Amino acid sequence: MRIVRILLLLLLVLLLLPYLVTPFYRTGHPVSVLMAWRTLTGAPVTRHWVDFGEISPYLPRSVVGSEDAHFCKHKGVDWGALREVIDDAEDGEVARGGSTITQQVAKNLFLWPGRSMIRKGLELPLALWIDFMLPKQRILEIYLNIAEMGPSGQFGAEAGSQYAFGRSAAALSPRDAALLAAILPNPVKRSARNPGPGVRRLSGTYMARANKVRRCWSENRGS
């Protein structure tokens, strides 16, 4: 029984740790679980943190337009999109991604990749907590610095931009930004450096969406 109690205590600590750590992420340069794992296993990792103001404004707009259209409205979880995903699954349709940018930040910082009900169950309350504790701009800044953006361990906007276009994230054009947004679901199979027809088609869609994105994060700088 003592061993069981110790194990349960350790489990409780692991579950609570992300909630305790999140407030400290208002500053600093956090790394993702995947980045840490690749470093521990000797796999290549390239990430150069770039503050939000030093990233081309086209990139956050393209990412919000492609990944999370209601980023400015929801409180970490887009319940409408989540219900649509559940309805599609019940109807036997191919599952679509329903995760918000905040959910992806929660997953990348504290959880693990892959689909599972356990991970999703941990991810949802974490996303709500992150949205409560951090301003929208900070959430987006973290995402743009920890998202995988290249096929060989490139993480974040700067590393992804340098790999794909040979220039900094500050110099991304609207097309460059849309191409990076188009590869985010799978930067190993999709390439912004040598985009195929599918990636080019998506990037055109995301360029159009980016023009309609309301920059709610600029309104939350002081929150």
C-alpha positions as a Markdown table, in Angstrom:
| # | Residue | x | y | z |
|---|---|---|---|---|
| 1 | Met | 0.0 | 0.0 | 0.0 |
| 2 | Arg | 2.9 | 2.4 | 0.7 |
| 3 | Ile | 4.2 | 1.8 | -2.8 |
| 4 | Val | 0.7 | 2.5 | -4.3 |
| 5 | Arg | 0.4 | 5.7 | -2.3 |
| 6 | Ile | 3.8 | 6.8 | -3.5 |
| 7 | Leu | 2.9 | 6.1 | -7.1 |
| 8 | Leu | -0.4 | 7.9 | -6.8 |
| 9 | Leu | 1.4 | 10.9 | -5.3 |
| 10 | Leu | 3.9 | 10.9 | -8.1 |
| 11 | Leu | 1.0 | 10.8 | -10.6 |
| 12 | Leu | -0.7 | 13.7 | -8.9 |
| 13 | Val | 2.5 | 15.7 | -9.0 |
| 14 | Leu | 2.9 | 15.0 | -12.7 |
| 15 | Leu | -0.7 | 16.0 | -13.4 |
| 16 | Leu | -0.5 | 19.3 | -11.4 |
| 17 | Leu | 3.0 | 20.3 | -12.6 |
| 18 | Pro | 1.8 | 21.9 | -15.9 |
| 19 | Tyr | -0.7 | 24.0 | -14.0 |
| 20 | Leu | 2.0 | 25.2 | -11.6 |
| 21 | Val | 4.5 | 25.9 | -14.4 |
| 22 | Thr | 2.2 | 27.7 | -16.8 |
| 23 | Pro | 2.2 | 31.1 | -15.0 |
| 24 | Phe | 6.0 | 31.2 | -15.3 |
| 25 | Tyr | 5.7 | 30.9 | -19.1 |
| 26 | Arg | 4.6 | 34.5 | -19.3 |
| 27 | Thr | 8.3 | 35.1 | -19.9 |
| 28 | Gly | 11.2 | 33.0 | -21.0 |
| 29 | His | 11.8 | 30.6 | -23.9 |
| 30 | Pro | 10.0 | 27.3 | -23.2 |
| 31 | Val | 10.8 | 24.2 | -25.1 |
| 32 | Ser | 8.4 | 21.4 | -26.2 |
| 33 | Val | 8.4 | 17.9 | -25.0 |
| 34 | Leu | 9.4 | 16.7 | -28.5 |
| 35 | Met | 12.3 | 19.1 | -28.6 |
| 36 | Ala | 13.5 | 17.8 | -25.2 |
| 37 | Trp | 13.0 | 14.2 | -26.3 |
| 38 | Arg | 15.0 | 14.7 | -29.5 |
| 39 | Thr | 17.8 | 16.4 | -27.5 |
| 40 | Leu | 17.9 | 13.5 | -25.0 |
| 41 | Thr | 18.0 | 10.9 | -27.8 |
| 42 | Gly | 20.7 | 12.7 | -29.8 |
| 43 | Ala | 18.4 | 13.7 | -32.7 |
| 44 | Pro | 19.0 | 17.1 | -34.3 |
| 45 | Val | 17.2 | 20.1 | -32.9 |
| 46 | Thr | 17.4 | 23.6 | -34.4 |
| 47 | Arg | 15.5 | 26.4 | -32.7 |
| 48 | His | 16.3 | 30.1 | -32.4 |
| 49 | Trp | 13.7 | 31.9 | -30.3 |
| 50 | Val | 12.3 | 35.0 | -31.9 |
| 51 | Asp | 10.2 | 37.5 | -29.9 |
| 52 | Phe | 6.7 | 38.2 | -31.3 |
| 53 | Gly | 7.6 | 41.7 | -32.5 |
| 54 | Glu | 10.5 | 40.3 | -34.6 |
| 55 | Ile | 8.4 | 37.9 | -36.6 |
| 56 | Ser | 6.8 | 39.0 | -39.9 |
| 57 | Pro | 3.2 | 39.9 | -39.1 |
| 58 | Tyr | 2.1 | 37.8 | -42.0 |
| 59 | Leu | 3.0 | 34.6 | -40.2 |
| 60 | Pro | 0.7 | 34.8 | -37.1 |
| 61 | Arg | -2.1 | 35.9 | -39.4 |
| 62 | Ser | -1.5 | 32.9 | -41.7 |
| 63 | Val | -1.2 | 30.5 | -38.8 |
| 64 | Val | -4.4 | 31.7 | -37.2 |
| 65 | Gly | -6.2 | 31.6 | -40.5 |
| 66 | Ser | -5.1 | 28.1 | -41.2 |
| 67 | Glu | -5.1 | 26.5 | -37.7 |
| 68 | Asp | -7.6 | 28.3 | -35.5 |
| 69 | Ala | -10.1 | 30.7 | -37.1 |
| 70 | His | -11.7 | 31.4 | -33.8 |
| 71 | Phe | -8.5 | 32.0 | -31.9 |
| 72 | Cys | -9.7 | 35.5 | -31.0 |
| 73 | Lys | -13.1 | 34.4 | -29.7 |
| 74 | His | -12.6 | 31.1 | -27.7 |
| 75 | Lys | -11.1 | 30.7 | -24.3 |
| 76 | Gly | -8.6 | 28.0 | -25.2 |
| 77 | Val | -11.1 | 25.4 | -26.6 |
| 78 | Asp | -13.3 | 25.8 | -29.7 |
| 79 | Trp | -16.3 | 23.8 | -28.5 |
| 80 | Gly | -18.2 | 24.2 | -31.7 |
| 81 | Ala | -15.3 | 22.8 | -33.8 |
| 82 | Leu | -14.9 | 20.0 | -31.2 |
| 83 | Arg | -18.6 | 19.0 | -31.5 |
| 84 | Glu | -18.2 | 18.9 | -35.3 |
| 85 | Val | -15.3 | 16.5 | -35.0 |
| 86 | Ile | -17.3 | 14.3 | -32.7 |
| 87 | Asp | -20.3 | 14.3 | -35.0 |
| 88 | Asp | -18.1 | 13.4 | -38.0 |
| 89 | Ala | -16.6 | 10.5 | -36.0 |
| 90 | Glu | -20.0 | 9.3 | -35.0 |
| 91 | Asp | -21.1 | 9.4 | -38.7 |
| 92 | Gly | -18.1 | 7.4 | -39.7 |
| 93 | Glu | -16.4 | 10.3 | -41.6 |
| 94 | Val | -12.7 | 10.9 | -41.6 |
| 95 | Ala | -11.7 | 12.7 | -38.4 |
| 96 | Arg | -10.6 | 16.3 | -38.9 |
| 97 | Gly | -8.3 | 18.3 | -36.6 |
| 98 | Gly | -10.3 | 20.2 | -34.1 |
| 99 | Ser | -7.5 | 21.4 | -31.9 |
| 100 | Thr | -7.0 | 25.1 | -31.2 |
| 101 | Ile | -3.6 | 26.8 | -31.2 |
| 102 | Thr | -3.9 | 26.9 | -27.4 |
| 103 | Gln | -4.6 | 23.1 | -27.3 |
| 104 | Gln | -1.5 | 22.5 | -29.5 |
| 105 | Val | 0.6 | 24.6 | -27.1 |
| 106 | Ala | -0.7 | 22.5 | -24.2 |
| 107 | Lys | 0.1 | 19.3 | -26.1 |
| 108 | Asn | 3.6 | 20.5 | -27.3 |
| 109 | Leu | 4.7 | 21.8 | -23.9 |
| 110 | Phe | 3.4 | 19.2 | -21.6 |
| 111 | Leu | 1.9 | 16.1 | -23.3 |
| 112 | Trp | 2.8 | 13.8 | -26.2 |
| 113 | Pro | 2.0 | 13.5 | -29.9 |
| 114 | Gly | -0.5 | 11.1 | -31.4 |
| 115 | Arg | -4.2 | 10.7 | -30.9 |
| 116 | Ser | -5.6 | 9.2 | -27.7 |
| 117 | Met | -8.6 | 10.0 | -25.5 |
| 118 | Ile | -6.4 | 10.1 | -22.5 |
| 119 | Arg | -4.2 | 12.8 | -24.0 |
| 120 | Lys | -7.2 | 14.8 | -25.2 |
| 121 | Gly | -8.8 | 14.6 | -21.8 |
| 122 | Leu | -5.6 | 16.1 | -20.3 |
| 123 | Glu | -5.2 | 18.6 | -23.0 |
| 124 | Leu | -8.6 | 20.3 | -22.8 |
| 125 | Pro | -8.4 | 21.6 | -19.2 |
| 126 | Leu | -4.8 | 22.5 | -19.7 |
| 127 | Ala | -5.8 | 24.7 | -22.8 |
| 128 | Leu | -8.4 | 26.4 | -20.7 |
| 129 | Trp | -5.9 | 27.1 | -18.0 |
| 130 | Ile | -3.2 | 28.4 | -20.4 |
| 131 | Asp | -5.8 | 30.8 | -22.0 |
| 132 | Phe | -6.7 | 32.0 | -18.6 |
| 133 | Met | -3.1 | 32.6 | -17.4 |
| 134 | Leu | -1.4 | 33.9 | -20.6 |
| 135 | Pro | -2.3 | 36.7 | -23.0 |
| 136 | Lys | -3.3 | 35.7 | -26.6 |
| 137 | Gln | -0.1 | 37.2 | -28.0 |
| 138 | Arg | 2.1 | 35.2 | -25.6 |
| 139 | Ile | 0.3 | 32.0 | -26.5 |
| 140 | Leu | 0.8 | 32.7 | -30.2 |
| 141 | Glu | 4.4 | 33.7 | -29.6 |
| 142 | Ile | 5.1 | 30.4 | -27.8 |
| 143 | Tyr | 3.4 | 28.4 | -30.5 |
| 144 | Leu | 5.4 | 30.1 | -33.3 |
| 145 | Asn | 8.6 | 29.2 | -31.4 |
| 146 | Ile | 7.9 | 25.5 | -30.6 |
| 147 | Ala | 5.9 | 24.3 | -33.6 |
| 148 | Glu | 7.8 | 21.8 | -35.8 |
| 149 | Met | 8.5 | 23.6 | -39.1 |
| 150 | Gly | 11.0 | 21.5 | -40.9 |
| 151 | Pro | 11.7 | 17.8 | -41.8 |
| 152 | Ser | 14.9 | 17.4 | -39.7 |
| 153 | Gly | 14.3 | 18.9 | -36.3 |
| 154 | Gln | 13.6 | 22.5 | -37.3 |
| 155 | Phe | 11.4 | 24.1 | -34.6 |
| 156 | Gly | 9.9 | 27.5 | -34.6 |
| 157 | Ala | 9.5 | 30.3 | -37.1 |
| 158 | Glu | 13.2 | 31.3 | -37.4 |
| 159 | Ala | 14.5 | 27.8 | -38.0 |
| 160 | Gly | 11.7 | 27.0 | -40.3 |
| 161 | Ser | 12.1 | 30.2 | -42.3 |
| 162 | Gln | 15.9 | 29.8 | -42.6 |
| 163 | Tyr | 15.5 | 26.2 | -43.7 |
| 164 | Ala | 12.8 | 26.8 | -46.3 |
| 165 | Phe | 13.7 | 30.3 | -47.6 |
| 166 | Gly | 17.2 | 31.1 | -46.4 |
| 167 | Arg | 16.0 | 34.2 | -44.6 |
| 168 | Ser | 14.9 | 35.3 | -41.1 |
| 169 | Ala | 11.3 | 35.1 | -39.9 |
| 170 | Ala | 11.2 | 38.9 | -39.8 |
| 171 | Ala | 11.6 | 38.9 | -43.6 |
| 172 | Leu | 8.8 | 36.5 | -44.5 |
| 173 | Ser | 6.5 | 37.6 | -47.3 |
| 174 | Pro | 2.8 | 36.8 | -47.3 |
| 175 | Arg | 3.4 | 33.8 | -49.6 |
| 176 | Asp | 6.3 | 32.5 | -47.4 |
| 177 | Ala | 4.2 | 32.8 | -44.3 |
| 178 | Ala | 1.3 | 31.0 | -46.0 |
| 179 | Leu | 3.6 | 28.2 | -47.2 |
| 180 | Leu | 4.9 | 27.7 | -43.6 |
| 181 | Ala | 1.3 | 27.6 | -42.3 |
| 182 | Ala | 0.4 | 25.0 | -45.0 |
| 183 | Ile | 3.0 | 22.5 | -43.8 |
| 184 | Leu | 2.3 | 22.7 | -40.1 |
| 185 | Pro | 0.2 | 19.5 | -39.9 |
| 186 | Asn | 3.1 | 17.5 | -41.1 |
| 187 | Pro | 6.4 | 19.3 | -41.9 |
| 188 | Val | 8.1 | 16.0 | -42.6 |
| 189 | Lys | 5.8 | 15.1 | -45.5 |
| 190 | Arg | 5.0 | 18.6 | -46.6 |
| 191 | Ser | 7.6 | 21.1 | -47.7 |
| 192 | Ala | 7.7 | 24.8 | -47.9 |
| 193 | Arg | 11.1 | 24.6 | -49.4 |
| 194 | Asn | 9.9 | 22.6 | -52.4 |
| 195 | Pro | 6.1 | 22.9 | -52.2 |
| 196 | Gly | 4.0 | 20.4 | -54.1 |
| 197 | Pro | 0.6 | 21.3 | -55.8 |
| 198 | Gly | -1.3 | 20.6 | -52.6 |
| 199 | Val | 0.9 | 22.8 | -50.4 |
| 200 | Arg | 0.7 | 25.6 | -53.0 |
| 201 | Arg | -3.0 | 25.3 | -53.2 |
| 202 | Leu | -3.4 | 25.5 | -49.4 |
| 203 | Ser | -1.0 | 28.4 | -49.2 |
| 204 | Gly | -3.2 | 30.4 | -51.6 |
| 205 | Thr | -6.2 | 29.7 | -49.4 |
| 206 | Tyr | -4.3 | 30.7 | -46.3 |
| 207 | Met | -3.1 | 34.0 | -47.8 |
| 208 | Ala | -6.7 | 34.9 | -48.5 |
| 209 | Arg | -7.8 | 34.0 | -44.9 |
| 210 | Ala | -4.9 | 35.9 | -43.4 |
| 211 | Asn | -6.2 | 39.1 | -44.8 |
| 212 | Lys | -9.4 | 38.6 | -42.8 |
| 213 | Val | -7.8 | 37.7 | -39.5 |
| 214 | Arg | -8.5 | 40.2 | -36.7 |
| 215 | Arg | -5.3 | 40.8 | -34.7 |
| 216 | Cys | -6.9 | 40.1 | -31.3 |
| 217 | Trp | -3.4 | 39.4 | -29.8 |
| 218 | Ser | -2.4 | 43.0 | -30.2 |
| 219 | Glu | -5.4 | 43.9 | -28.1 |
| 220 | Asn | -4.2 | 41.6 | -25.3 |
| 221 | Arg | -0.7 | 42.8 | -24.8 |
| 222 | Gly | -1.5 | 44.1 | -21.4 |
| 223 | Ser | -3.6 | 41.3 | -20.2 |
